[in-house]
Amino acid sequence: MNVVTLGRSLSLLKQLTDTSEPTLPLIDTPPAKPFFEATPDTCRYASPESRGVSSSMLCDYIEEIYNDKDINIQSIIISRNGRTLLKLGFDAWEVDIWKCAFSQSKSVTTLAVGMLMEDGLVTPNTTLVEIFGKKIPALYKGKFKDMTLLHLLTMSTGIVFNEAQCMTGDNWIKEFFTSGSYFESGKSFNYNSLNTYMLSAAVSALTGKTLESFLDERLFGPLGITNYFWEKCPKGINKGGWGLYIKPDDLVKIGQLLLQNGEWEGRRILSEKYIRAATTKRIDVPEGMGDYDYGFQIWTARDYDGFLFNGMLGQNMFCFRESGIIIAVNSGNTDTFQQNDIFPITHKYFARSFEDSLPRDRRGEKRLKKLTDTLSHYRPRRNKHFSERLFRKKNIAKNCESILGDYRVTSRDAVSLGLTPVLMQVVQNNYTKGTVGYSFGMDERGLYLDYKETDGEYRLHIGFDAPEYEELEIMDEKCRIATVGEFRYNEDDLLVLKLKVDFLEFPYSRLIKFIFDRESLEVIYRETPGRELLSGLDMGNLSKNLPAVFSSLTQAGAEQIITRLGNAFERTAYGRKNV
C-alpha cells in the first residue's frame, strides 16, 4: 500500500469512528441496483422420499439450524438431482427474492474464465502482462511478468491491494498493479477479492464485454436465469469477487450445472475438465478458516466429495457430489469464512450416501409441512398474562394512539445515525447524513413511522401480527424491507415500541427501540450482524487481519479503533415531542 492510499484508508476509519460528524465516502459510487421485480418460480419440485431423503431427517436438520441463533438462518433451499425438496424463508424473510451473494460471486466468475479457456483465448499460465499490456505501468511490468491467471484463480498473487482499499480509490486495475506484495506469487494462499476483480477485468479485456453480459450469453441465458444484477466498479467493470444479486433457486441451478459436469438439458455449457479443475483442491488453506481448501475460486471439501460457494455473513451453497444434494442457505451471522455451526451440522446430516428413493412417510410429511408452515410465518411474542393476551389488539390500538405525533432528535451525534445498518452503509459505500426526527401516524394499513434524515424521509408501515412489506429508496439505495413491531413496558413502567426492520436482499436487520416518557423520547439502535463481528479479531495480530490499514498502527491504537468501531453498531439517541 502506498502512503497516499494508507492515508485515505485511515481517514475513512477515523470518519467511521467519529460519531460527531457524518461519514463522507472517499470515492463516488452512486447506487445502481434497481428494485427487485418478482419472476415466476421455475423450480421443479419432488417429495423428499421420492428422491431418497427422509422428511423426518429434514425436520431434524431444519430445527437444529433454526434453533442455533448463532446461525441466524434466513432462507434455505434443498434439492437433489435437479428437484427441489424444500424451499423455505424463515420468519419475515423471503426466499423468492434476489439476495446479495457476497463472495459466492467468485464461484460464478470462475466459470467465465473457464469458458475463455475453452475458447482458446487463455490458459491457466497466461500472464497478466499478456492480458493487460499497456494498462500495467512500465515500471511494474517486470514485477508481473510471471504472475498468471492461475495465481488469480487460486488466491496466490500475494498482492496487498484489497477490499478495504477499494473504498479509497477509483482505478482498481492501476491500484492492483502498483500495489506491494506479501510474498512471491504462487507461494501461499492469501484470500483477496481483488484477485477475482482482476479476473472480471480480464474477461472484459479479452472479450470487449462486461463479465455480466458475457455470462448472460454463455451461462445465465441457457440456464433460464433472467433476474439478477451485478455491481460495477467506478470504471464500469463488474466487481467479480462480490456484488452479485441472484435468486437462491437460480444459484442452485448453477450448482446443479457443476454437479452435472457442465451439461444442461442436453447442451454443453462448460467443459467437465474445467469443472473438475475448479472444484478440486489446488492450494492449501489455513485450517483456522474452516474445513475447506481452495480450487479455482471455489472451496473444496476436505472430508467429503463436494464443494462450496461461500459468502460472508452466512451465504453458502453446499454441493455434495456423491448424493447430488445441494443446500443453499442465506443467513445473517458473523461468519467470514466457514467457522459457523452451519458447517458441522450440515456435514453431519448430508455428507454421506443416500438411497435413490424411500417409502412414503405420511407422518414425516405431516411433520415437515407443519414445521415449514410454522417457521415461514412471523410469530409475534405473546404476553404471559391471560388478560394481556385477551385484550392484545385493543392494547395495541391504544398504544398506537398514545404515541402519534412528531418527535425531533436532540442528540448532537445523531448526524452520523441512520435507518440503514452501519455495516450496510460501509459495504455499499453510502453513508447517512444524519437523523433529524420521527413521526408516528395512522392510515388504512395501520401504524406507520416516518423516519426523517437530513436528506430524505422514509415511511415504514409497522406490522404487529404479520410483517409489513414495502419497497423504499433509502439514500438512493433501492431496498425491499419487512417491518414488525412489538409494544412492551420496561422496568420503569415506560411504554416501549420495539421495531425490527429486515433488509430482505441483504443479511442485515436494523433493531430500534423507542422508549416514550411523556414528551421525551429515548431511541436505542442495534443491528444484526453487529458489534459481535469485531469480537473475533486478534488484537495482537491485526497486521494479518487488516493489513491494509493497521500495519502502521500500534496495538493500543488498533484496539482503540476497534472499540470505537464497535460502538458505532450500538447507539442511543434522544428526542422530544413537538407540541
C-alpha positions as CSV (number, residue, x, y, z in Angstrom):
1,M,0.0,0.0,0.0
2,N,1.4,3.4,-0.9
3,V,1.4,6.4,1.5
4,V,-1.5,8.1,-0.2
5,T,-3.8,5.1,-0.1
6,L,-2.8,4.4,3.5
7,G,-3.7,8.0,4.5
8,R,-7.0,7.8,2.8
9,S,-7.8,4.4,4.5
10,L,-7.0,5.9,7.9
11,S,-9.1,8.9,7.1
12,L,-12.1,6.8,6.3
13,L,-11.6,4.8,9.5
14,K,-11.4,8.0,11.5
15,Q,-14.7,9.1,10.0
16,L,-16.4,5.8,10.8
17,T,-15.4,6.0,14.4
18,D,-16.2,9.7,14.9
19,T,-20.0,9.9,15.6
20,S,-19.9,13.7,15.8
21,E,-19.8,14.1,12.0
22,P,-21.4,12.2,9.1
23,T,-19.1,9.9,7.1
24,L,-18.3,11.1,3.6
25,P,-17.3,8.5,1.0
26,L,-13.8,8.9,-0.5
27,I,-14.9,7.8,-3.9
28,D,-18.2,8.4,-5.7
29,T,-20.1,5.1,-6.3
30,P,-23.7,6.0,-6.6
31,P,-26.3,3.2,-6.0
32,A,-27.2,1.4,-9.2
33,K,-29.2,-1.6,-8.1
34,P,-32.9,-1.5,-9.3
35,F,-35.9,-2.6,-7.3
36,F,-36.4,-6.4,-7.4
37,E,-39.2,-7.5,-9.7
38,A,-40.7,-10.8,-9.0
39,T,-40.5,-13.6,-11.6
40,P,-42.2,-16.9,-11.8
41,D,-41.0,-19.8,-9.7
42,T,-39.1,-22.1,-12.1
43,C,-38.3,-24.8,-9.5
44,R,-39.2,-28.4,-10.3
45,Y,-40.4,-30.0,-7.1
46,A,-40.4,-33.5,-5.7
47,S,-41.3,-35.1,-2.4
48,P,-38.2,-35.8,-0.2
49,E,-38.9,-39.5,-0.1
50,S,-39.3,-39.8,-3.9
51,R,-35.6,-38.7,-4.0
52,G,-34.3,-40.8,-1.2
53,V,-34.4,-38.2,1.5
54,S,-36.3,-38.6,4.8
55,S,-38.8,-35.9,5.6
56,S,-38.2,-36.6,9.3
57,M,-34.5,-36.1,8.8
58,L,-35.2,-32.8,7.1
59,C,-37.3,-31.7,10.1
60,D,-34.4,-32.6,12.5
61,Y,-32.0,-30.6,10.3
62,I,-34.2,-27.6,10.0
63,E,-35.0,-27.5,13.7
64,E,-31.3,-27.8,14.6
65,I,-30.1,-24.9,12.4
66,Y,-33.1,-22.7,13.2
67,N,-32.7,-23.1,16.9
68,D,-29.0,-22.3,16.7
69,K,-29.2,-18.5,17.0
70,D,-25.5,-18.1,16.0
71,I,-26.5,-19.3,12.6
72,N,-29.4,-16.8,12.3
73,I,-30.8,-18.7,9.3
74,Q,-33.0,-16.6,6.9
75,S,-33.8,-18.9,4.0
76,I,-32.9,-22.3,2.6
77,I,-33.4,-24.4,-0.5
78,I,-32.6,-28.2,-0.5
79,S,-32.5,-30.0,-3.9
80,R,-31.4,-33.4,-5.2
81,N,-30.6,-34.2,-8.8
82,G,-32.4,-31.1,-10.1
83,R,-35.6,-31.5,-8.0
84,T,-36.4,-29.1,-5.2
85,L,-37.3,-30.9,-2.0
86,L,-37.6,-28.0,0.4
87,K,-37.8,-24.2,-0.1
88,L,-38.3,-22.0,2.9
89,G,-38.0,-18.4,4.1
90,F,-37.9,-18.1,7.9
91,D,-39.9,-15.6,9.9
92,A,-40.2,-12.4,7.8
93,W,-37.5,-13.3,5.3
94,E,-38.4,-14.1,1.7
95,V,-36.8,-16.9,-0.3
96,D,-38.1,-15.9,-3.8
97,I,-36.1,-12.7,-4.0
98,W,-32.6,-12.0,-5.1
99,K,-30.0,-12.0,-2.4
100,C,-26.6,-10.3,-2.2
101,A,-24.3,-13.2,-2.8
102,F,-21.1,-11.5,-1.5
103,S,-18.2,-13.8,-2.2
104,Q,-20.3,-16.5,-3.7
105,S,-19.9,-14.3,-6.7
106,K,-16.4,-15.5,-7.1
107,S,-17.5,-19.0,-7.8
108,V,-19.7,-17.7,-10.7
109,T,-16.9,-15.5,-12.1
110,T,-14.5,-18.5,-12.4
111,L,-17.0,-20.1,-14.8
112,A,-16.4,-17.2,-17.2
113,V,-12.7,-17.8,-17.1
114,G,-13.2,-21.5,-17.8
115,M,-15.2,-20.5,-20.9
116,L,-12.4,-18.3,-22.1
117,M,-10.0,-21.2,-21.8
118,E,-12.4,-23.4,-23.8
119,D,-12.5,-20.7,-26.4
120,G,-8.7,-20.9,-26.6
121,L,-8.2,-17.2,-25.6
122,V,-6.1,-18.1,-22.5
123,T,-4.7,-20.9,-20.4
124,P,-4.0,-21.0,-16.7
125,N,-0.4,-19.9,-17.5
126,T,-1.4,-16.8,-19.4
127,T,0.4,-13.9,-17.7
128,L,-1.3,-10.7,-16.7
129,V,1.2,-8.8,-18.8
130,E,-0.2,-10.6,-21.9
131,I,-3.8,-9.7,-21.0
132,F,-3.5,-6.2,-19.7
133,G,-0.4,-4.9,-21.6
134,K,-0.3,-1.1,-21.6
135,K,-2.6,-0.9,-18.5
136,I,0.4,-2.0,-16.4
137,P,2.7,0.9,-15.7
138,A,6.1,0.4,-17.3
139,L,7.9,0.4,-14.0
140,Y,5.9,-2.6,-12.8
141,K,5.8,-4.9,-15.8
142,G,8.9,-6.7,-14.6
143,K,7.2,-7.5,-11.3
144,F,4.2,-9.0,-13.1
145,K,5.9,-10.8,-15.9
146,D,5.4,-14.2,-14.1
147,M,2.0,-13.6,-12.5
148,T,-0.6,-15.7,-14.2
149,L,-4.3,-16.4,-14.3
150,L,-3.6,-19.4,-12.2
151,H,-2.4,-17.2,-9.4
152,L,-5.6,-15.1,-9.5
153,L,-7.7,-18.2,-9.6
154,T,-6.0,-19.7,-6.5
155,M,-5.7,-16.6,-4.4
156,S,-2.0,-16.8,-4.5
157,T,-0.9,-13.5,-6.0
158,G,0.2,-12.1,-2.7
159,I,-1.0,-8.6,-3.7
160,V,-1.6,-6.2,-0.8
161,F,-4.4,-4.1,-2.5
162,N,-7.6,-5.4,-1.1
163,E,-11.3,-4.9,-0.5
164,A,-10.9,-2.1,2.1
165,Q,-8.7,-0.1,-0.1
166,C,-11.4,-0.1,-2.9
167,M,-13.2,2.4,-0.9
168,T,-10.4,4.9,-1.2
169,G,-9.7,4.9,-5.0
170,D,-11.5,4.6,-8.3
171,N,-8.9,3.0,-10.6
172,W,-8.7,-0.6,-9.1
173,I,-6.6,-2.0,-12.0
174,K,-3.9,0.6,-11.5
175,E,-4.0,0.1,-7.8
176,F,-3.6,-3.6,-8.2
177,F,-0.6,-3.2,-10.5
178,T,1.1,-0.6,-8.3
179,S,0.5,-2.4,-5.0
180,G,3.1,-4.1,-2.8
181,S,3.2,-7.8,-2.2
182,Y,3.3,-10.0,0.9
183,F,5.1,-12.8,-0.9
184,E,6.2,-14.1,-4.3
185,S,3.1,-15.1,-6.4
186,G,2.3,-18.8,-6.1
187,K,4.0,-19.3,-2.8
188,S,1.0,-19.2,-0.5
189,F,-2.8,-18.6,-0.1
190,N,-4.0,-15.1,0.7
191,Y,-7.7,-14.5,0.3
192,N,-8.3,-11.2,-1.5
193,S,-11.4,-10.3,-3.6
194,L,-9.3,-8.1,-5.9
195,N,-7.9,-11.2,-7.4
196,T,-11.4,-12.0,-8.6
197,Y,-12.0,-8.4,-9.7
198,M,-8.9,-8.8,-11.9
199,L,-10.5,-12.0,-13.4
200,S,-13.5,-9.9,-14.3
201,A,-11.3,-7.2,-15.8
202,A,-9.5,-10.0,-17.8
203,V,-12.9,-11.1,-19.2
204,S,-13.6,-7.6,-20.3
205,A,-10.1,-7.1,-21.7
206,L,-10.3,-10.3,-23.8
207,T,-13.9,-10.1,-25.0
208,G,-14.8,-6.4,-25.0
209,K,-17.8,-7.3,-22.9
210,T,-18.6,-6.9,-19.2
211,L,-18.5,-10.1,-17.2
212,E,-22.3,-9.8,-16.7
213,S,-23.0,-9.5,-20.4
214,F,-20.6,-12.3,-21.3
215,L,-22.2,-14.7,-18.7
216,D,-25.7,-13.6,-19.8
217,E,-25.0,-15.2,-23.2
218,R,-23.0,-18.2,-22.1
219,L,-24.4,-19.1,-18.6
220,F,-27.4,-17.2,-17.3
221,G,-29.4,-17.3,-20.6
222,P,-29.0,-21.0,-21.2
223,L,-30.0,-21.8,-17.6
224,G,-33.0,-19.6,-17.8
225,I,-31.6,-17.1,-15.2
226,T,-33.0,-13.7,-16.0
227,N,-33.4,-11.9,-12.7
228,Y,-30.0,-10.8,-11.4
229,F,-27.8,-7.7,-11.1
230,W,-24.1,-7.3,-10.7
231,E,-22.5,-4.2,-9.2
232,K,-19.7,-2.4,-11.1
233,C,-16.6,-0.6,-10.0
234,P,-16.2,3.2,-10.7
235,K,-14.7,2.3,-14.1
236,G,-17.7,0.2,-15.2
237,I,-16.1,-3.3,-14.7
238,N,-18.3,-5.8,-12.8
239,K,-16.8,-6.4,-9.4
240,G,-16.4,-10.1,-9.9
241,G,-15.5,-11.0,-6.4
242,W,-18.7,-9.6,-4.9
243,G,-21.7,-7.5,-5.8
244,L,-23.9,-10.2,-7.5
245,Y,-27.6,-10.3,-6.6
246,I,-29.2,-13.5,-7.6
247,K,-32.2,-15.6,-6.5
248,P,-31.3,-18.6,-4.4
249,D,-33.1,-21.0,-6.7
250,D,-31.1,-19.6,-9.7
251,L,-27.8,-20.1,-7.7
252,V,-28.9,-23.7,-7.2
253,K,-29.2,-24.1,-11.0
254,I,-25.5,-23.1,-11.3
255,G,-24.6,-25.6,-8.6
256,Q,-26.6,-28.3,-10.4
257,L,-24.8,-27.5,-13.7
258,L,-21.5,-28.2,-11.9
259,L,-22.8,-31.5,-10.5
260,Q,-23.9,-32.4,-14.0
261,N,-20.3,-31.8,-15.2
262,G,-21.3,-28.8,-17.3
263,E,-24.3,-30.1,-19.2
264,W,-27.7,-28.5,-19.1
265,E,-30.8,-30.1,-20.8
266,G,-28.6,-31.8,-23.3
267,R,-26.4,-28.8,-24.0
268,R,-22.7,-28.4,-23.1
269,I,-22.3,-25.2,-21.2
270,L,-18.9,-25.7,-19.6
271,S,-16.3,-28.4,-20.0
272,E,-16.1,-31.2,-17.5
273,K,-12.3,-30.8,-17.4
274,Y,-12.6,-27.2,-16.2
275,I,-15.2,-28.0,-13.6
276,R,-13.1,-30.8,-12.2
277,A,-10.1,-28.5,-12.1
278,A,-12.1,-25.7,-10.4
279,T,-13.7,-28.0,-7.8
280,T,-10.5,-29.9,-6.9
281,K,-8.0,-28.7,-4.3
282,R,-5.4,-26.5,-5.9
283,I,-3.9,-24.8,-2.8
284,D,-3.8,-25.4,1.0
285,V,-5.9,-23.1,3.1
286,P,-5.1,-22.4,6.8
287,E,-7.3,-24.7,9.0
288,G,-8.5,-21.7,11.0
289,M,-10.5,-20.6,8.0
290,G,-12.6,-23.8,8.1
291,D,-12.8,-27.3,6.7
292,Y,-12.3,-26.5,3.1
293,D,-9.4,-25.9,0.8
294,Y,-9.4,-23.9,-2.5
295,G,-9.7,-24.8,-6.1
296,F,-10.3,-22.2,-8.8
297,Q,-12.4,-19.6,-6.8
298,I,-14.5,-22.5,-5.3
299,W,-14.0,-24.0,-1.9
300,T,-13.3,-27.8,-1.9
301,A,-14.3,-30.1,0.9
302,R,-11.6,-31.9,2.9
303,D,-13.9,-34.5,4.5
304,Y,-16.4,-35.4,1.7
305,D,-16.6,-35.4,-2.1
306,G,-18.0,-31.9,-2.7
307,F,-17.5,-28.2,-2.9
308,L,-18.9,-25.0,-1.6
309,F,-19.9,-21.5,-2.7
310,N,-19.2,-19.3,0.3
311,G,-20.0,-15.7,1.1
312,M,-19.6,-13.7,4.2
313,L,-22.3,-13.3,6.9
314,G,-23.6,-16.8,6.2
315,Q,-24.3,-17.1,2.5
316,N,-23.5,-20.7,1.5
317,M,-24.3,-23.3,-1.1
318,F,-23.1,-26.9,-0.3
319,C,-22.8,-29.3,-3.2
320,F,-22.4,-33.0,-2.5
321,R,-21.2,-35.0,-5.5
322,E,-22.0,-38.4,-4.1
323,S,-25.6,-37.8,-3.4
324,G,-26.4,-34.9,-5.9
325,I,-27.8,-32.9,-3.0
326,I,-27.5,-29.1,-3.0
327,I,-28.2,-26.9,0.1
328,A,-28.3,-23.2,-0.4
329,V,-28.7,-21.1,2.8
330,N,-28.8,-17.4,3.4
331,S,-28.1,-16.2,6.9
332,G,-27.2,-13.1,8.9
333,N,-24.4,-14.0,11.2
334,T,-20.8,-13.0,11.9
335,D,-19.1,-15.8,9.8
336,T,-16.4,-14.6,7.4
337,F,-15.4,-18.0,6.1
338,Q,-16.5,-21.4,7.5
339,Q,-16.4,-21.1,11.3
340,N,-20.1,-21.2,11.9
341,D,-22.1,-24.1,13.3
342,I,-24.0,-24.5,10.0
343,F,-21.0,-26.4,8.6
344,P,-20.6,-29.3,11.1
345,I,-24.4,-29.6,11.3
346,T,-24.9,-29.8,7.6
347,H,-22.0,-32.2,7.2
348,K,-23.5,-34.4,9.9
349,Y,-26.7,-34.8,8.0
350,F,-25.7,-34.8,4.4
351,A,-22.0,-35.8,3.9
352,R,-23.0,-39.4,3.3
353,S,-24.7,-41.7,0.7
354,F,-28.5,-41.7,0.2
355,E,-30.9,-44.2,-1.3
356,D,-32.4,-43.4,-4.7
357,S,-35.9,-43.4,-3.1
358,L,-37.6,-44.2,0.1
359,P,-41.1,-45.5,1.0
360,R,-43.7,-42.8,1.6
361,D,-43.7,-41.5,5.2
362,R,-47.0,-39.8,5.9
363,R,-46.1,-39.0,9.5
364,G,-42.8,-37.4,8.4
365,E,-44.6,-35.5,5.6
366,K,-47.2,-34.1,8.0
367,R,-44.4,-33.1,10.5
368,L,-42.4,-31.4,7.7
369,K,-45.4,-29.4,6.5
370,K,-46.4,-28.3,10.0
371,L,-42.8,-27.3,10.7
372,T,-42.3,-25.3,7.5
373,D,-45.8,-23.6,7.8
374,T,-44.8,-22.6,11.3
375,L,-41.3,-21.3,10.6
376,S,-42.3,-19.4,7.4
377,H,-44.6,-17.1,9.2
378,Y,-43.7,-14.3,11.6
379,R,-44.9,-15.3,15.1
380,P,-45.5,-12.3,17.5
381,R,-44.4,-12.9,21.0
382,R,-47.4,-13.3,23.2
383,N,-47.7,-11.8,26.7
384,K,-47.6,-14.4,29.5
385,H,-50.6,-12.8,31.2
386,F,-54.0,-14.0,30.0
387,S,-55.6,-10.6,30.4
388,E,-52.9,-9.1,28.2
389,R,-53.4,-11.8,25.5
390,L,-57.2,-11.4,25.6
391,F,-57.1,-7.6,25.0
392,R,-54.0,-7.6,22.8
393,K,-55.4,-6.0,19.8
394,K,-57.2,-3.4,21.9
395,N,-54.0,-2.6,23.8
396,I,-52.0,-2.3,20.5
397,A,-54.6,0.2,19.2
398,K,-54.5,2.1,22.4
399,N,-50.7,2.3,22.4
400,C,-50.6,3.3,18.8
401,E,-52.9,6.2,19.6
402,S,-50.7,7.3,22.5
403,I,-47.5,7.7,20.5
404,L,-48.9,9.6,17.5
405,G,-47.1,12.8,16.7
406,D,-43.8,14.3,15.6
407,Y,-40.6,14.0,17.5
408,R,-37.4,15.9,16.9
409,V,-34.0,14.5,17.7
410,T,-31.9,16.4,20.2
411,S,-28.8,14.4,20.3
412,R,-25.9,16.2,18.6
413,D,-24.2,13.0,17.4
414,A,-27.4,11.9,15.5
415,V,-25.6,13.5,12.5
416,S,-24.0,10.1,12.0
417,L,-27.0,7.9,12.8
418,G,-29.3,6.5,10.1
419,L,-32.1,4.0,9.4
420,T,-29.8,1.6,7.4
421,P,-27.4,-0.6,9.4
422,V,-23.8,0.7,9.7
423,L,-22.5,-2.5,8.1
424,M,-24.7,-1.9,5.1
425,Q,-23.5,1.7,4.8
426,V,-19.9,0.5,4.8
427,V,-20.4,-2.3,2.3
428,Q,-22.5,-0.1,-0.1
429,N,-20.1,2.9,0.4
430,N,-23.2,5.0,1.0
431,Y,-23.4,6.9,4.3
432,T,-26.2,8.7,6.1
433,K,-26.1,12.4,6.7
434,G,-27.9,12.0,10.0
435,T,-31.3,11.5,11.7
436,V,-33.4,14.6,12.5
437,G,-36.7,13.2,13.7
438,Y,-39.5,10.7,13.7
439,S,-43.2,10.9,13.1
440,F,-45.8,8.3,14.0
441,G,-49.2,8.3,12.2
442,M,-52.1,6.0,11.1
443,D,-53.5,5.2,7.7
444,E,-55.5,2.4,6.2
445,R,-52.6,0.0,6.7
446,G,-52.2,0.8,10.4
447,L,-49.4,2.4,12.3
448,Y,-46.5,3.9,10.3
449,L,-43.2,5.6,11.1
450,D,-41.9,8.4,9.0
451,Y,-38.2,8.2,9.6
452,K,-36.6,11.6,8.9
453,E,-33.0,12.0,7.8
454,T,-31.2,15.1,6.7
455,D,-31.6,14.2,3.0
456,G,-34.7,12.1,3.0
457,E,-37.9,10.9,4.7
458,Y,-38.9,7.2,4.6
459,R,-42.3,5.7,5.6
460,L,-42.3,2.3,7.2
461,H,-45.6,0.6,8.0
462,I,-45.4,-1.4,11.1
463,G,-46.9,-4.9,11.4
464,F,-47.8,-6.5,14.7
465,D,-49.4,-9.8,13.8
466,A,-47.5,-10.1,10.4
467,P,-44.7,-8.1,8.8
468,E,-45.5,-5.1,6.6
469,Y,-43.5,-5.3,3.4
470,E,-42.6,-2.4,1.1
471,E,-40.1,-1.0,-1.2
472,L,-38.2,2.1,-0.1
473,E,-35.4,4.2,-1.7
474,I,-33.2,5.0,1.3
475,M,-30.3,7.2,0.5
476,D,-30.9,6.3,-3.2
477,E,-30.5,2.6,-2.3
478,K,-33.5,0.7,-3.6
479,C,-34.5,-1.8,-0.9
480,R,-37.2,-4.3,-0.1
481,I,-37.9,-4.3,3.6
482,A,-40.1,-6.0,6.2
483,T,-41.0,-4.3,9.4
484,V,-42.5,-5.8,12.6
485,G,-43.3,-4.1,15.9
486,E,-43.9,-5.1,19.5
487,F,-45.2,-3.0,22.4
488,R,-43.9,-3.6,25.9
489,Y,-43.5,-1.8,29.2
490,N,-40.0,-1.7,30.7
491,E,-39.0,-1.9,34.4
492,D,-39.7,1.8,34.8
493,D,-43.3,1.2,33.5
494,L,-42.5,3.2,30.4
495,L,-44.0,2.3,27.0
496,V,-41.6,0.7,24.6
497,L,-42.0,0.1,20.9
498,K,-39.5,-2.4,19.5
499,L,-39.0,-2.4,15.8
500,K,-37.2,-5.0,13.6
501,V,-36.5,-3.8,10.1
502,D,-35.2,-6.6,7.8
503,F,-33.4,-5.6,4.6
504,L,-34.5,-8.6,2.6
505,E,-32.0,-8.5,-0.2
506,F,-29.2,-8.4,2.3
507,P,-28.5,-10.3,5.6
508,Y,-29.0,-7.1,7.6
509,S,-31.6,-6.1,10.2
510,R,-31.9,-2.8,12.0
511,L,-33.3,-3.1,15.5
512,I,-34.8,0.1,17.0
513,K,-36.3,0.5,20.5
514,F,-38.4,3.7,21.1
515,I,-38.9,4.4,24.8
516,F,-41.6,7.0,25.5
517,D,-41.6,9.1,28.7
518,R,-44.2,11.8,28.5
519,E,-42.8,14.4,26.0
520,S,-39.3,12.9,25.8
521,L,-38.0,10.0,23.8
522,E,-35.1,7.7,24.0
523,V,-34.2,5.6,20.9
524,I,-31.8,2.7,21.1
525,Y,-30.2,1.4,17.9
526,R,-28.7,-2.0,17.3
527,E,-28.2,-4.2,14.2
528,T,-27.5,-7.7,13.2
529,P,-24.9,-8.7,12.3
530,G,-23.4,-6.1,14.5
531,R,-20.9,-5.4,17.2
532,E,-20.1,-9.1,17.6
533,L,-18.4,-9.0,14.1
534,L,-15.4,-7.4,15.8
535,S,-15.1,-9.8,18.7
536,G,-13.1,-12.4,16.8
537,L,-10.3,-10.1,15.8
538,D,-6.9,-10.9,17.4
539,M,-5.6,-7.5,18.6
540,G,-2.1,-8.8,18.7
541,N,-2.2,-9.8,15.1
542,L,-4.1,-7.0,13.4
543,S,-1.4,-6.7,10.7
544,K,-2.6,-10.1,9.5
545,N,-6.4,-9.5,9.9
546,L,-6.5,-6.0,8.4
547,P,-3.1,-5.4,6.9
548,A,-4.1,-2.5,4.6
549,V,-4.9,-0.2,7.5
550,F,-3.5,-1.5,10.7
551,S,0.1,-2.4,9.8
552,S,1.3,1.1,10.6
553,L,-0.6,1.3,13.9
554,T,0.5,0.4,17.4
555,Q,-1.5,-2.4,19.1
556,A,-3.0,0.2,21.5
557,G,-4.1,2.4,18.6
558,A,-5.6,-0.5,16.8
559,E,-7.6,-1.6,19.8
560,Q,-8.9,1.9,20.3
561,I,-10.2,2.0,16.7
562,I,-11.8,-1.5,17.1
563,T,-13.6,-0.4,20.3
564,R,-14.9,2.8,18.6
565,L,-16.0,0.8,15.6
566,G,-17.9,-1.5,17.9
567,N,-19.6,1.5,19.5
568,A,-20.9,2.5,16.1
569,F,-23.1,-0.6,15.9
570,E,-24.9,0.3,19.2
571,R,-26.1,3.8,19.5
572,T,-28.6,5.8,21.6
573,A,-30.4,9.0,20.5
574,Y,-32.7,11.3,22.4
575,G,-35.6,13.5,21.3
576,R,-38.6,15.4,22.3
577,K,-42.2,15.6,21.1
578,N,-43.2,18.6,19.1
579,V,-46.1,20.2,20.9
